[in-house]
Amino acid sequence: MAQWHDLTALEQGAAVAAGDVSPRELLEHFAGREDRVGAFVTRTTEQALARADALAAAGRPADAGPLWGVPTAIKDLNATAGVRTTFGAKRFEHYIPDWSDHVVTAIEDAGLISLGKTNTPEFGSPCYTESAIAPPAVTPWDTTRMAGGSSGGSAAAVAAGLAPLAQGSDGGGSIRIPAACCGVVGFKPSRGRISAGPMYGDPTGLATNGPIARTVRDAAALLDVMARPFPGDPTWAPPAPPGAFLAATEHPPGRLRIARFATPAIADAEVDPEVLTAYERALTLLEDLGHDIDDIPNPLPRSAVAVFETCWSVLTALSVPAGTEDDVQPLTRWLARRGHAISGPQFGLAIGELRRIGAAIVRGLTAYDAVLTPTLAQPPLPVGALRHDADPAADFAAQKAFTPWTSLWNVTGMPAASLPLHRTAAGLPVGIMLAAAPGHDELLLSLCAQVEDASGGFARHTPPAW
């Protein structure tokens, strides 16, 4: 017999709307599930139950969306009023903000209820989730292996049935990497689709918030909640009507022209045969759906990597003031010192060059409706396989080899999604990635839902740690 966590988020929302379950009952069910994957840093059960009772007392609003009353989780990089928010760093282990960022406010205003803060690496920098304040986040398909990062806790929570869907963020792949490692859907929306206020801490435009879920439709429904622009946002995608992203998943996209390449974009990386099997399976599925596929060369010039690294180092340095590097982890210290060595004019020039590179790539892809690549070069690796505290430069190089495609779409600002289309002979998840033109989130969601339907559905698979 199915339990509440076996249902999709939309199914849970429909049960709440029908009166088959109360928000409190859902919260109690999920709060009672054991975290065996390092998903949560802080659980907020008492606050969540109080909020569930308050929602029930106020009554379901006439304009409530399909996720009203559904549990979720917030990444520990996102400030949440009254809740410990550590940013994955020892120095913030006891920090409790008195304000929430805009994406948290949007989620709360839509009637979702957070179960707590999910695990993230220090300041969200690495593509693995192994901080100094919590156990590593691991994939529920094999708990000796990484959940990816930096939204590793959110992806692990969703994949293990600890939350039906969760918020993540992505500056170089940090939604899509853990989605691939954990066998769930991760959607990075277009630049400016979701407000980064009120702090606007990333002047490069690389990072955005986005949804992680077991199905494309659940992810689209959460994107509908999160995609709320605020006055003063420095960038914005074209406004979408309420419910437009979920509605897009119910309409096939028509015949599309899709480019594809599997040449690693940012590093000379060895690609696992299982990854190429997933990539070829995606080709066959897309062709069977009637789409036209063209093989293209990698569109990212290798010179872009150094420009990206300049920006990434400065972003890390913004979180680690000069002279305070000794109380952070070795990788953060190494990146921060690189960032502090870069002058203001150098940083400004790097941002400008990064935008020119992104614009050139977007122009070069205008003939295509979507682009297909693998998500990662390998299935999820053992915990600690990438981390190298004694040699942070080797650590960073290993991360690039593991994630040689994801940051491309942060540079361009294009929406991109990782879909759990394949599993290895050992049962490990392998993701494939689809991207679309900037602002075409609805088209990409339509295509992703079509792929999911043709594959038989992603949520039908549950891991051993379910």
Phi, psi and omega in degrees: 000133182293140173257172186300323182287347176284341182276154174290166178299319179294323176294321176296317178298321178294324178293322176295315181298325181278353182081013180283339178207148178265159175305322178297316181297319176297315180299316180298322179297310184288324180294336180276356181274137185282134177272103178252011185236012180066033186285319188252141170266320180223125173263140183239052188299314183295316177297322181294317179294321177296321179292321178299318179294321180294320178297316180296320180294323180286336181087154181291123179296153179297330182259022181298141177277178186289350180253011180298129179085002184269139177290153175210190178211152184244132178297144186284012168268349187258118181301132183226118186303129175077005182236134178307127181229108190262344186057023179071013189241139179301323184293342178249021186302332183243018183282129176235104182289157175255018180214158176243146176283171189297324182290324176295317179298318180297319180295317179293318181297334179277000177087011172280158186233121182280133175276347180151189183259132185266153187297139178212150176288172185303116180057019175070022187279307186284167176266015171232156184248087182220083184264181179269000186241359183206159174297158178299146170278132185235157178284136179289355176280337176195102190287005169270356185245156187292151172272356185082184181195169009267356177269041185296319180295319179296314180294319179296320180298315181291315184293331182267003179075026177270344175203142182288335177196163186207158176272143174223181175217160195210110176249346178205014181132009193289352167266315188284326179299305179292331175299318179293318180294329186257359176072038178231180179267129174234126186239116172265112182284175177299151175304131179085358180292324182238134182295139175258015183282169001272359186273327181049054189281353182247098181285353182276338184080009181286324193263150173207156169279164178186172184266151171233130186205172179276338180229159177296320182294322175298317179298319179296320180295321178289326175297321176304323179289315188281333187279068181240105181291152177239144177304133179097354176303133184288333175226154179204144171273162179305133181302145178243142178298157178305133178077007186293326184286319175294319179299325181297331182287349180265002182234116178304147187281356187081182181284123185246156171258118188240128173271156175211150171203149179238006175290124180306135190271324188245355181203156174279095188244146172281129182257124182297140179304327179294327177294317179291328174298316178298319180297316179290325176297320178297319177303310181300316181296316180294321177294320178296333177281356176098007181275152178264128186243131176239134172279134180229161174285162174304123185276355184267120176293139183298336177297341181291337185297314180296323178295316178299316182296325175300312180295318182296319180295318179294320178301320176294318181298331179297334180269351185228089181305146180306135181092355180246014187290344187287343182256024175240170182288159187304318180297315179299317180299315181297314179294318181297319179294323173299316182295320180292338179279353181266130182282164177302311177300322178298318179296316179299317178296322180294319178299315179299317179294321179299320180290324176294319178297314179300317180296320180295321179294316179299316178298320182292342182255010186297339179285351187244148177274333183204165178227135179249131170217169163295164172274309183233160180278343183221157166296170182305132184270163175301148175305133179089354185293329180265329185291136181214083184298329181285340183216079183302330178296320177292323175303309182296321179295321179294323177297318179297321180291330178284331186234058190280002180239333194296318186291343177307317185279346169285324178296318182278340185078010182283149173290145181210147182224142170259130182241136183277075190270349189212155171227144180287173177299333178273001177088010180277141181285147175228127181262152167244153186240136174238138178231159179221174182296154179306134180085353183261045180298322182295319177298316181296318178295322177299315179294316180298319178294323177297318178296316180299314180299318181292334180277351182099000178101133183279328186285352180289343179265130175233143185279169178302329181273018180289000000 
